[in-house]
Amino acid sequence: MGISESRKQRWRKRSEIFAHVFFLLLGAGFFVGGIVGGYGKAHAAFARSDYSGFLLIGFMGGLFTLLGALMILAVFVKPKKLRVEKRLRKTNPDAPWMWKQEWAEKKIESFGRGNPAVWWIGAALFGLIGAKLTTDFSRHFHEHGNAAYALGVLAPLTLWLVWGGIRSTVHRRRFGVSVLELTSLPGRVGGTLDCVLHASWQLAGATSLKTRIDCIEDRKHDDQGERIEWQSDRRVDRSEFRIEPDGASIPIRFEIPRDARPSRKPGAQGGILWRLHVRAQLEGVDFHCEFEVPIYRVESATPPIQTPRECAPDAALASVPTKIRVRPWGNSGNEFIFGAARQPKESLFVSAAALIFSAVTLYAELPGFVRGLGVLTSLTAWAVALSLWFGVTRVRVTPGRLEVMRSLFGIGPQKSFDAWKVQGIEVRPGVQMLDRLFYNLVLVTETPRRRRPGSTARHTTTVGVRIPSEALAESLASKMRVSMGIEG
């Protein structure tokens, strides 16, 4: 027997009342604790001439008081945006792309580079903590041996937050808030997303605009974070810009594959988010903004477009990065070279992580078991960093044969495959580093089983790694198949 709608409504009302009471009490605790506790401790620190402690406690007290005030305000003042979106839900129950006010109005405001206030608050907080540690360390050198290690982490972190605050502030003052106007609502699975970017006139100094759309599975509810499921890039040439005195208008169009997953609000089964990233290189601070766009499966008379796997294979080869090279080999073959240091940003990130793990493992006071795990983690991180910086993969393909050679500092194994054993060369999603999803080329082979006559065993071998786009990976795979003679 199902639960009646009236009981569901009562449960929702009770849950809403409980949430209001909880946030009211929590906000009151933060507010009173920030004022009373902050004032008392700050006064005591000032009395003993601990000025760095006085500033830190005063800052933390003010932060807690502000946070408590915002919690109390949120209980009594319901934002207008939430009221509007609740009304849109009721009037458009079968059209989820109309549930958000900015989607319904076809005008989406940008986010990106972070809020400058967040950067500066973080910089002030960690800067004051670092100042407090520095004062204590200088007064009691022998009693605060671990303070040096904490300062070694806090100093670069504070500088990074200050740098981020400067860039965020300059970006906000220079470019303001960009708006994405949707000319097709919603973006269609198996169709297109058509929109126009309205941004600052200073984009007139850019030679082109780099755009990227990500399909992201949001699994934060079970602590798995976000995972990129599909990604596509497009470059908009300067000739497509329309520059006017009040700003720049730039058309953007993306083709959405038929097997893509539509947008879904995060919940028990996880959410699906579609984010559009826009970048442009300019003198000084580069332009960057992001938008969350609606992509849904809707009926349309427009015939479905080709997915990237069905596009012409030679379309992306003209834009092959310099460190992925294709050159003739032998009489009628090709050599595919996946060079070293192809992703410097990701390589630096992994190297920094390896360095931090190593420093913590060597200098921190850790139990033996934890130190052993730290050593294993550090060695793994350094192995990955070395492969990113110096690893090279060469694939030599001739009619009827394929050879794979992986090397680190010129040393590595070599494998050979005959065409009659190869079932295909597939493109598969690989590792995700930072905000980029990379693709791998996988060689699929079948060999007879010795203990089971008449049956075969399926094996996979990676023949191309960390390819930055699916279209490029498919083009390289198709050229390998043609060179090997398993595709016409």
Contacts in CASP RR format, 6 or more apart in sequence:
PFRMAT RR
TARGET T0000
AUTHOR 0000-0000-0000
METHOD contacts of the structure
MODEL  1
MGISESRKQRWRKRSEIFAHVFFLLLGAGFFVGGIVGGYGKAHAAFARSD
YSGFLLIGFMGGLFTLLGALMILAVFVKPKKLRVEKRLRKTNPDAPWMWK
QEWAEKKIESFGRGNPAVWWIGAALFGLIGAKLTTDFSRHFHEHGNAAYA
LGVLAPLTLWLVWGGIRSTVHRRRFGVSVLELTSLPGRVGGTLDCVLHAS
WQLAGATSLKTRIDCIEDRKHDDQGERIEWQSDRRVDRSEFRIEPDGASI
PIRFEIPRDARPSRKPGAQGGILWRLHVRAQLEGVDFHCEFEVPIYRVES
ATPPIQTPRECAPDAALASVPTKIRVRPWGNSGNEFIFGAARQPKESLFV
SAAALIFSAVTLYAELPGFVRGLGVLTSLTAWAVALSLWFGVTRVRVTPG
RLEVMRSLFGIGPQKSFDAWKVQGIEVRPGVQMLDRLFYNLVLVTETPRR
RRPGSTARHTTTVGVRIPSEALAESLASKMRVSMGIEG
20 75 0 8 1.000
23 71 0 8 1.000
23 72 0 8 1.000
23 74 0 8 1.000
23 75 0 8 1.000
24 71 0 8 1.000
24 72 0 8 1.000
24 75 0 8 1.000
26 68 0 8 1.000
26 71 0 8 1.000
27 67 0 8 1.000
27 68 0 8 1.000
27 69 0 8 1.000
27 71 0 8 1.000
27 72 0 8 1.000
28 68 0 8 1.000
28 72 0 8 1.000
29 68 0 8 1.000
30 64 0 8 1.000
30 65 0 8 1.000
30 67 0 8 1.000
30 68 0 8 1.000
30 71 0 8 1.000
31 64 0 8 1.000
31 65 0 8 1.000
31 68 0 8 1.000
31 69 0 8 1.000
31 71 0 8 1.000
31 72 0 8 1.000
33 61 0 8 1.000
33 64 0 8 1.000
33 65 0 8 1.000
34 60 0 8 1.000
34 61 0 8 1.000
34 62 0 8 1.000
34 64 0 8 1.000
34 65 0 8 1.000
35 61 0 8 1.000
35 65 0 8 1.000
37 61 0 8 1.000
38 57 0 8 1.000
38 58 0 8 1.000
38 60 0 8 1.000
38 61 0 8 1.000
38 62 0 8 1.000
38 64 0 8 1.000
41 57 0 8 1.000
42 53 0 8 1.000
42 54 0 8 1.000
42 57 0 8 1.000
42 58 0 8 1.000
42 61 0 8 1.000
45 51 0 8 1.000
45 53 0 8 1.000
45 54 0 8 1.000
45 57 0 8 1.000
46 54 0 8 1.000
50 135 0 8 1.000
52 128 0 8 1.000
52 131 0 8 1.000
52 132 0 8 1.000
52 134 0 8 1.000
52 135 0 8 1.000
53 128 0 8 1.000
53 132 0 8 1.000
53 135 0 8 1.000
55 128 0 8 1.000
55 131 0 8 1.000
56 128 0 8 1.000
56 129 0 8 1.000
56 131 0 8 1.000
56 132 0 8 1.000
59 124 0 8 1.000
59 125 0 8 1.000
59 128 0 8 1.000
60 125 0 8 1.000
63 121 0 8 1.000
63 125 0 8 1.000
81 101 0 8 1.000
84 101 0 8 1.000
85 99 0 8 1.000
85 100 0 8 1.000
85 101 0 8 1.000
88 98 0 8 1.000
88 99 0 8 1.000
88 100 0 8 1.000
88 101 0 8 1.000
88 104 0 8 1.000
89 99 0 8 1.000
91 98 0 8 1.000
92 98 0 8 1.000
92 99 0 8 1.000
92 104 0 8 1.000
96 263 0 8 1.000
96 265 0 8 1.000
96 294 0 8 1.000
96 296 0 8 1.000
97 103 0 8 1.000
97 185 0 8 1.000
97 186 0 8 1.000
97 187 0 8 1.000
97 263 0 8 1.000
97 294 0 8 1.000
97 296 0 8 1.000
98 104 0 8 1.000
100 294 0 8 1.000
102 108 0 8 1.000
102 109 0 8 1.000
103 182 0 8 1.000
103 185 0 8 1.000
103 186 0 8 1.000
103 294 0 8 1.000
106 181 0 8 1.000
106 182 0 8 1.000
106 183 0 8 1.000
106 185 0 8 1.000
107 179 0 8 1.000
107 180 0 8 1.000
107 181 0 8 1.000
107 182 0 8 1.000
108 179 0 8 1.000
108 180 0 8 1.000
108 182 0 8 1.000
108 291 0 8 1.000
108 292 0 8 1.000
108 293 0 8 1.000
109 177 0 8 1.000
109 178 0 8 1.000
109 179 0 8 1.000
110 177 0 8 1.000
110 178 0 8 1.000
110 179 0 8 1.000
110 180 0 8 1.000
110 278 0 8 1.000
110 289 0 8 1.000
110 290 0 8 1.000
110 291 0 8 1.000
111 289 0 8 1.000
111 290 0 8 1.000
111 291 0 8 1.000
112 288 0 8 1.000
112 289 0 8 1.000
112 290 0 8 1.000
113 167 0 8 1.000
113 168 0 8 1.000
113 171 0 8 1.000
113 172 0 8 1.000
113 288 0 8 1.000
113 289 0 8 1.000
114 168 0 8 1.000
115 168 0 8 1.000
116 165 0 8 1.000
116 168 0 8 1.000
116 169 0 8 1.000
116 172 0 8 1.000
119 161 0 8 1.000
119 162 0 8 1.000
119 164 0 8 1.000
119 165 0 8 1.000
119 168 0 8 1.000
119 169 0 8 1.000
120 161 0 8 1.000
120 165 0 8 1.000
120 169 0 8 1.000
122 161 0 8 1.000
123 158 0 8 1.000
123 161 0 8 1.000
123 162 0 8 1.000
123 165 0 8 1.000
126 154 0 8 1.000
126 157 0 8 1.000
126 158 0 8 1.000
126 161 0 8 1.000
127 154 0 8 1.000
127 158 0 8 1.000
129 154 0 8 1.000
130 150 0 8 1.000
130 151 0 8 1.000
130 154 0 8 1.000
130 155 0 8 1.000
130 158 0 8 1.000
133 144 0 8 1.000
133 147 0 8 1.000
133 150 0 8 1.000
133 151 0 8 1.000
133 154 0 8 1.000
134 151 0 8 1.000
136 144 0 8 1.000
136 147 0 8 1.000
137 144 0 8 1.000
137 145 0 8 1.000
137 147 0 8 1.000
137 148 0 8 1.000
137 151 0 8 1.000
146 364 0 8 1.000
146 365 0 8 1.000
149 359 0 8 1.000
149 363 0 8 1.000
149 364 0 8 1.000
153 356 0 8 1.000
167 285 0 8 1.000
170 285 0 8 1.000
171 285 0 8 1.000
171 287 0 8 1.000
171 288 0 8 1.000
174 200 0 8 1.000
174 202 0 8 1.000
174 285 0 8 1.000
175 199 0 8 1.000
175 200 0 8 1.000
175 202 0 8 1.000
175 287 0 8 1.000
175 289 0 8 1.000
176 200 0 8 1.000
178 197 0 8 1.000
178 198 0 8 1.000
178 199 0 8 1.000
178 200 0 8 1.000
178 278 0 8 1.000
178 289 0 8 1.000
179 197 0 8 1.000
179 198 0 8 1.000
179 199 0 8 1.000
180 195 0 8 1.000
180 196 0 8 1.000
180 197 0 8 1.000
180 198 0 8 1.000
180 252 0 8 1.000
180 276 0 8 1.000
180 291 0 8 1.000
180 293 0 8 1.000
181 195 0 8 1.000
181 196 0 8 1.000
181 197 0 8 1.000
181 198 0 8 1.000
182 194 0 8 1.000
182 195 0 8 1.000
182 293 0 8 1.000
182 294 0 8 1.000
183 194 0 8 1.000
183 195 0 8 1.000
183 196 0 8 1.000
184 192 0 8 1.000
184 193 0 8 1.000
184 194 0 8 1.000
184 195 0 8 1.000
185 294 0 8 1.000
186 263 0 8 1.000
186 294 0 8 1.000
186 295 0 8 1.000
186 296 0 8 1.000
186 298 0 8 1.000
187 193 0 8 1.000
187 194 0 8 1.000
187 256 0 8 1.000
187 293 0 8 1.000
187 294 0 8 1.000
187 295 0 8 1.000
187 296 0 8 1.000
188 256 0 8 1.000
188 295 0 8 1.000
188 296 0 8 1.000
188 297 0 8 1.000
188 298 0 8 1.000
188 300 0 8 1.000
188 302 0 8 1.000
189 256 0 8 1.000
189 257 0 8 1.000
189 258 0 8 1.000
189 260 0 8 1.000
189 261 0 8 1.000
189 262 0 8 1.000
189 295 0 8 1.000
189 296 0 8 1.000
189 297 0 8 1.000
189 298 0 8 1.000
190 255 0 8 1.000
190 256 0 8 1.000
190 257 0 8 1.000
190 258 0 8 1.000
190 260 0 8 1.000
190 304 0 8 1.000
190 305 0 8 1.000
190 307 0 8 1.000
191 255 0 8 1.000
191 256 0 8 1.000
191 258 0 8 1.000
191 300 0 8 1.000
191 302 0 8 1.000
191 304 0 8 1.000
191 305 0 8 1.000
192 253 0 8 1.000
192 254 0 8 1.000
192 255 0 8 1.000
192 256 0 8 1.000
192 305 0 8 1.000
193 213 0 8 1.000
193 252 0 8 1.000
193 253 0 8 1.000
193 254 0 8 1.000
193 256 0 8 1.000
193 276 0 8 1.000
193 293 0 8 1.000
193 295 0 8 1.000
194 251 0 8 1.000
194 252 0 8 1.000
194 253 0 8 1.000
195 251 0 8 1.000
195 252 0 8 1.000
195 253 0 8 1.000
195 276 0 8 1.000
195 293 0 8 1.000
196 249 0 8 1.000
196 250 0 8 1.000
196 251 0 8 1.000
196 252 0 8 1.000
197 209 0 8 1.000
197 248 0 8 1.000
197 249 0 8 1.000
197 250 0 8 1.000
197 251 0 8 1.000
197 252 0 8 1.000
197 278 0 8 1.000
198 247 0 8 1.000
198 248 0 8 1.000
198 249 0 8 1.000
199 247 0 8 1.000
199 248 0 8 1.000
199 250 0 8 1.000
199 278 0 8 1.000
199 287 0 8 1.000
199 289 0 8 1.000
200 247 0 8 1.000
200 248 0 8 1.000
200 287 0 8 1.000
201 243 0 8 1.000
201 244 0 8 1.000
201 245 0 8 1.000
201 246 0 8 1.000
201 247 0 8 1.000
201 248 0 8 1.000
202 282 0 8 1.000
202 287 0 8 1.000
203 209 0 8 1.000
203 241 0 8 1.000
203 243 0 8 1.000
203 247 0 8 1.000
203 248 0 8 1.000
203 250 0 8 1.000
203 280 0 8 1.000
203 282 0 8 1.000
203 287 0 8 1.000
204 241 0 8 1.000
204 243 0 8 1.000
204 248 0 8 1.000
205 282 0 8 1.000
205 283 0 8 1.000
206 238 0 8 1.000
206 241 0 8 1.000
206 280 0 8 1.000
206 281 0 8 1.000
206 282 0 8 1.000
206 287 0 8 1.000
207 238 0 8 1.000
207 281 0 8 1.000
208 235 0 8 1.000
208 236 0 8 1.000
208 237 0 8 1.000
208 238 0 8 1.000
208 280 0 8 1.000
209 235 0 8 1.000
209 236 0 8 1.000
209 241 0 8 1.000
209 250 0 8 1.000
209 278 0 8 1.000
209 279 0 8 1.000
209 280 0 8 1.000
210 233 0 8 1.000
210 235 0 8 1.000
210 236 0 8 1.000
210 278 0 8 1.000
210 279 0 8 1.000
210 280 0 8 1.000
211 233 0 8 1.000
211 234 0 8 1.000
211 235 0 8 1.000
211 236 0 8 1.000
211 252 0 8 1.000
211 254 0 8 1.000
211 276 0 8 1.000
211 277 0 8 1.000
211 278 0 8 1.000
211 279 0 8 1.000
212 231 0 8 1.000
212 232 0 8 1.000
212 233 0 8 1.000
212 234 0 8 1.000
212 276 0 8 1.000
212 277 0 8 1.000
212 279 0 8 1.000
213 231 0 8 1.000
213 232 0 8 1.000
213 254 0 8 1.000
213 274 0 8 1.000
213 275 0 8 1.000
213 276 0 8 1.000
213 277 0 8 1.000
213 293 0 8 1.000
214 228 0 8 1.000
214 230 0 8 1.000
214 231 0 8 1.000
214 273 0 8 1.000
214 274 0 8 1.000
214 275 0 8 1.000
214 277 0 8 1.000
214 435 0 8 1.000
214 437 0 8 1.000
215 228 0 8 1.000
215 229 0 8 1.000
215 230 0 8 1.000
215 231 0 8 1.000
215 260 0 8 1.000
215 261 0 8 1.000
215 272 0 8 1.000
215 273 0 8 1.000
215 274 0 8 1.000
215 295 0 8 1.000
216 226 0 8 1.000
216 227 0 8 1.000
216 228 0 8 1.000
216 229 0 8 1.000
216 272 0 8 1.000
216 273 0 8 1.000
216 274 0 8 1.000
216 275 0 8 1.000
217 226 0 8 1.000
217 227 0 8 1.000
217 228 0 8 1.000
217 229 0 8 1.000
217 261 0 8 1.000
217 270 0 8 1.000
217 271 0 8 1.000
217 272 0 8 1.000
218 225 0 8 1.000
218 226 0 8 1.000
218 266 0 8 1.000
218 270 0 8 1.000
218 271 0 8 1.000
218 272 0 8 1.000
218 273 0 8 1.000
219 225 0 8 1.000
219 226 0 8 1.000
219 227 0 8 1.000
219 270 0 8 1.000
219 271 0 8 1.000
220 226 0 8 1.000
220 266 0 8 1.000
221 266 0 8 1.000
221 267 0 8 1.000
221 268 0 8 1.000
221 270 0 8 1.000
226 273 0 8 1.000
227 432 0 8 1.000
228 432 0 8 1.000
228 435 0 8 1.000
228 436 0 8 1.000
228 437 0 8 1.000
229 261 0 8 1.000
229 272 0 8 1.000
229 429 0 8 1.000
230 257 0 8 1.000
230 260 0 8 1.000
230 437 0 8 1.000
230 470 0 8 1.000
231 436 0 8 1.000
231 437 0 8 1.000
231 469 0 8 1.000
231 470 0 8 1.000
232 254 0 8 1.000
232 255 0 8 1.000
232 308 0 8 1.000
232 469 0 8 1.000
232 470 0 8 1.000
232 471 0 8 1.000
233 468 0 8 1.000
233 469 0 8 1.000
234 252 0 8 1.000
234 253 0 8 1.000
234 254 0 8 1.000
236 250 0 8 1.000
236 251 0 8 1.000
236 252 0 8 1.000
240 250 0 8 1.000
240 251 0 8 1.000
241 248 0 8 1.000
241 249 0 8 1.000
241 250 0 8 1.000
242 248 0 8 1.000
242 249 0 8 1.000
242 250 0 8 1.000
252 276 0 8 1.000
252 278 0 8 1.000
254 276 0 8 1.000
255 305 0 8 1.000
255 306 0 8 1.000
255 308 0 8 1.000
256 295 0 8 1.000
256 305 0 8 1.000
257 307 0 8 1.000
257 308 0 8 1.000
257 309 0 8 1.000
258 304 0 8 1.000
258 305 0 8 1.000
258 307 0 8 1.000
259 307 0 8 1.000
260 295 0 8 1.000
261 272 0 8 1.000
262 272 0 8 1.000
262 295 0 8 1.000
262 296 0 8 1.000
262 297 0 8 1.000
263 272 0 8 1.000
263 273 0 8 1.000
263 274 0 8 1.000
263 294 0 8 1.000
263 295 0 8 1.000
263 296 0 8 1.000
264 270 0 8 1.000
264 271 0 8 1.000
264 272 0 8 1.000
265 271 0 8 1.000
273 292 0 8 1.000
274 292 0 8 1.000
274 293 0 8 1.000
274 294 0 8 1.000
274 295 0 8 1.000
275 290 0 8 1.000
275 291 0 8 1.000
275 292 0 8 1.000
275 293 0 8 1.000
276 290 0 8 1.000
276 291 0 8 1.000
276 292 0 8 1.000
276 293 0 8 1.000
277 288 0 8 1.000
277 289 0 8 1.000
277 290 0 8 1.000
277 435 0 8 1.000
278 287 0 8 1.000
278 288 0 8 1.000
278 289 0 8 1.000
278 290 0 8 1.000
278 291 0 8 1.000
279 286 0 8 1.000
279 287 0 8 1.000
279 288 0 8 1.000
280 286 0 8 1.000
280 287 0 8 1.000
280 288 0 8 1.000
308 470 0 8 1.000
308 471 0 8 1.000
308 474 0 8 1.000
309 427 0 8 1.000
309 470 0 8 1.000
309 474 0 8 1.000
311 471 0 8 1.000
311 474 0 8 1.000
313 474 0 8 1.000
313 475 0 8 1.000
313 478 0 8 1.000
313 479 0 8 1.000
314 475 0 8 1.000
314 479 0 8 1.000
315 471 0 8 1.000
315 475 0 8 1.000
316 469 0 8 1.000
316 471 0 8 1.000
316 472 0 8 1.000
316 474 0 8 1.000
316 475 0 8 1.000
317 326 0 8 1.000
317 472 0 8 1.000
317 475 0 8 1.000
317 476 0 8 1.000
317 479 0 8 1.000
319 472 0 8 1.000
320 326 0 8 1.000
320 472 0 8 1.000
320 476 0 8 1.000
321 342 0 8 1.000
321 468 0 8 1.000
323 338 0 8 1.000
323 339 0 8 1.000
323 340 0 8 1.000
323 341 0 8 1.000
323 342 0 8 1.000
324 336 0 8 1.000
324 337 0 8 1.000
324 338 0 8 1.000
324 339 0 8 1.000
324 342 0 8 1.000
324 467 0 8 1.000
324 472 0 8 1.000
324 476 0 8 1.000
325 336 0 8 1.000
325 337 0 8 1.000
325 339 0 8 1.000
326 334 0 8 1.000
326 335 0 8 1.000
326 336 0 8 1.000
326 337 0 8 1.000
326 476 0 8 1.000
326 479 0 8 1.000
327 334 0 8 1.000
327 335 0 8 1.000
327 337 0 8 1.000
328 334 0 8 1.000
328 335 0 8 1.000
329 335 0 8 1.000
329 396 0 8 1.000
329 397 0 8 1.000
329 398 0 8 1.000
330 398 0 8 1.000
331 398 0 8 1.000
332 398 0 8 1.000
332 399 0 8 1.000
332 483 0 8 1.000
333 396 0 8 1.000
333 397 0 8 1.000
333 398 0 8 1.000
333 399 0 8 1.000
333 483 0 8 1.000
334 396 0 8 1.000
334 397 0 8 1.000
334 479 0 8 1.000
334 480 0 8 1.000
334 483 0 8 1.000
335 394 0 8 1.000
335 395 0 8 1.000
335 396 0 8 1.000
335 397 0 8 1.000
336 394 0 8 1.000
336 395 0 8 1.000
336 396 0 8 1.000
336 397 0 8 1.000
336 464 0 8 1.000
336 476 0 8 1.000
336 479 0 8 1.000
336 480 0 8 1.000
337 392 0 8 1.000
337 393 0 8 1.000
337 394 0 8 1.000
337 395 0 8 1.000
338 392 0 8 1.000
338 393 0 8 1.000
338 394 0 8 1.000
338 395 0 8 1.000
338 464 0 8 1.000
338 465 0 8 1.000
338 466 0 8 1.000
338 467 0 8 1.000
339 391 0 8 1.000
339 392 0 8 1.000
339 393 0 8 1.000
340 389 0 8 1.000
340 390 0 8 1.000
340 391 0 8 1.000
340 392 0 8 1.000
341 347 0 8 1.000
341 388 0 8 1.000
341 389 0 8 1.000
341 390 0 8 1.000
342 466 0 8 1.000
343 388 0 8 1.000
343 433 0 8 1.000
343 436 0 8 1.000
343 438 0 8 1.000
343 466 0 8 1.000
343 468 0 8 1.000
345 434 0 8 1.000
346 388 0 8 1.000
346 433 0 8 1.000
346 434 0 8 1.000
346 436 0 8 1.000
347 385 0 8 1.000
347 388 0 8 1.000
347 389 0 8 1.000
349 433 0 8 1.000
349 434 0 8 1.000
350 381 0 8 1.000
350 384 0 8 1.000
350 385 0 8 1.000
350 388 0 8 1.000
350 433 0 8 1.000
351 385 0 8 1.000
351 389 0 8 1.000
353 381 0 8 1.000
354 378 0 8 1.000
354 381 0 8 1.000
354 382 0 8 1.000
354 384 0 8 1.000
354 385 0 8 1.000
357 374 0 8 1.000
357 377 0 8 1.000
357 378 0 8 1.000
357 381 0 8 1.000
358 378 0 8 1.000
358 382 0 8 1.000
360 366 0 8 1.000
360 374 0 8 1.000
361 371 0 8 1.000
361 372 0 8 1.000
361 374 0 8 1.000
361 375 0 8 1.000
361 377 0 8 1.000
361 378 0 8 1.000
366 374 0 8 1.000
386 408 0 8 1.000
387 408 0 8 1.000
390 408 0 8 1.000
390 409 0 8 1.000
391 406 0 8 1.000
391 407 0 8 1.000
391 408 0 8 1.000
392 406 0 8 1.000
392 407 0 8 1.000
392 408 0 8 1.000
392 410 0 8 1.000
393 404 0 8 1.000
393 405 0 8 1.000
393 406 0 8 1.000
393 407 0 8 1.000
393 463 0 8 1.000
393 464 0 8 1.000
393 465 0 8 1.000
394 404 0 8 1.000
394 405 0 8 1.000
394 407 0 8 1.000
395 402 0 8 1.000
395 403 0 8 1.000
395 404 0 8 1.000
395 405 0 8 1.000
395 463 0 8 1.000
395 464 0 8 1.000
395 480 0 8 1.000
396 402 0 8 1.000
396 403 0 8 1.000
396 405 0 8 1.000
397 403 0 8 1.000
397 480 0 8 1.000
397 483 0 8 1.000
397 484 0 8 1.000
398 483 0 8 1.000
398 484 0 8 1.000
399 419 0 8 1.000
399 483 0 8 1.000
399 484 0 8 1.000
399 485 0 8 1.000
400 418 0 8 1.000
400 419 0 8 1.000
400 420 0 8 1.000
400 484 0 8 1.000
400 485 0 8 1.000
401 416 0 8 1.000
401 417 0 8 1.000
401 418 0 8 1.000
401 419 0 8 1.000
401 484 0 8 1.000
402 416 0 8 1.000
402 417 0 8 1.000
402 419 0 8 1.000
402 422 0 8 1.000
402 443 0 8 1.000
402 463 0 8 1.000
402 480 0 8 1.000
402 484 0 8 1.000
403 414 0 8 1.000
403 415 0 8 1.000
403 416 0 8 1.000
403 417 0 8 1.000
404 414 0 8 1.000
404 415 0 8 1.000
404 416 0 8 1.000
404 417 0 8 1.000
404 443 0 8 1.000
404 461 0 8 1.000
404 463 0 8 1.000
405 412 0 8 1.000
405 413 0 8 1.000
405 414 0 8 1.000
406 412 0 8 1.000
406 413 0 8 1.000
415 461 0 8 1.000
417 443 0 8 1.000
417 445 0 8 1.000
417 461 0 8 1.000
419 484 0 8 1.000
419 485 0 8 1.000
419 486 0 8 1.000
421 445 0 8 1.000
421 446 0 8 1.000
421 447 0 8 1.000
422 443 0 8 1.000
422 444 0 8 1.000
422 445 0 8 1.000
422 484 0 8 1.000
422 486 0 8 1.000
423 444 0 8 1.000
423 445 0 8 1.000
423 446 0 8 1.000
423 458 0 8 1.000
424 443 0 8 1.000
424 444 0 8 1.000
424 481 0 8 1.000
424 486 0 8 1.000
425 441 0 8 1.000
425 442 0 8 1.000
425 443 0 8 1.000
425 444 0 8 1.000
425 463 0 8 1.000
425 477 0 8 1.000
425 480 0 8 1.000
425 481 0 8 1.000
425 484 0 8 1.000
425 486 0 8 1.000
426 441 0 8 1.000
426 442 0 8 1.000
426 444 0 8 1.000
426 477 0 8 1.000
427 439 0 8 1.000
427 440 0 8 1.000
427 441 0 8 1.000
427 442 0 8 1.000
427 470 0 8 1.000
427 473 0 8 1.000
427 474 0 8 1.000
427 477 0 8 1.000
428 439 0 8 1.000
428 440 0 8 1.000
428 442 0 8 1.000
429 437 0 8 1.000
429 438 0 8 1.000
429 439 0 8 1.000
429 440 0 8 1.000
430 437 0 8 1.000
430 438 0 8 1.000
430 439 0 8 1.000
430 440 0 8 1.000
430 466 0 8 1.000
431 438 0 8 1.000
431 466 0 8 1.000
432 438 0 8 1.000
436 468 0 8 1.000
438 465 0 8 1.000
438 466 0 8 1.000
438 467 0 8 1.000
438 468 0 8 1.000
439 467 0 8 1.000
439 468 0 8 1.000
439 469 0 8 1.000
439 470 0 8 1.000
439 472 0 8 1.000
439 473 0 8 1.000
440 462 0 8 1.000
440 464 0 8 1.000
440 465 0 8 1.000
440 466 0 8 1.000
440 467 0 8 1.000
440 473 0 8 1.000
441 462 0 8 1.000
441 463 0 8 1.000
441 464 0 8 1.000
441 465 0 8 1.000
441 467 0 8 1.000
441 473 0 8 1.000
441 476 0 8 1.000
441 477 0 8 1.000
441 480 0 8 1.000
442 460 0 8 1.000
442 461 0 8 1.000
442 462 0 8 1.000
442 463 0 8 1.000
443 460 0 8 1.000
443 461 0 8 1.000
443 462 0 8 1.000
443 463 0 8 1.000
444 458 0 8 1.000
444 459 0 8 1.000
444 460 0 8 1.000
445 458 0 8 1.000
445 459 0 8 1.000
445 460 0 8 1.000
445 461 0 8 1.000
446 456 0 8 1.000
446 457 0 8 1.000
446 458 0 8 1.000
446 459 0 8 1.000
447 456 0 8 1.000
447 457 0 8 1.000
447 459 0 8 1.000
448 454 0 8 1.000
448 455 0 8 1.000
448 456 0 8 1.000
448 457 0 8 1.000
449 455 0 8 1.000
449 456 0 8 1.000
449 457 0 8 1.000
463 480 0 8 1.000
464 476 0 8 1.000
467 473 0 8 1.000
467 476 0 8 1.000
478 487 0 8 1.000
481 487 0 8 1.000
481 488 0 8 1.000
482 488 0 8 1.000
END
